[in-house]
Amino acid sequence: MGELSSLPNIGKTVEEQLMQVGIGSVEELREAGAKQAWLKIQEIDESACIHRLMALEGAIEGVKKSMLSDDVKTDLKEFYQQHRK
């Protein structure tokens, strides 16, 4: 496992998916943002769910997804509803 899996919420599978969509470092993930990274993952894995989106945001913020603020969770849920397949 690499640099991305050192972040909270990022395991081997999500790290591999990020690599597949061209996000190979913590800096690239931060630049892309959770929403864009999730949209790219969704293109290769239609099962990408709200939990993966929240995990990505938590990774960027350096916290477990359960520790995201209510405002962030609400924003991500709205985004997910608009973009799920």
Buried (B, 14 or more C-beta within 10 A) or exposed (E): EBBBBEBBBBEEEBBEBBBBBEBBEBEBBBEBEBBBBBBBBBEEBEEBBBEBBBBBBBBBBEBEBEEBEEEBBEBBEEBBEEEEE
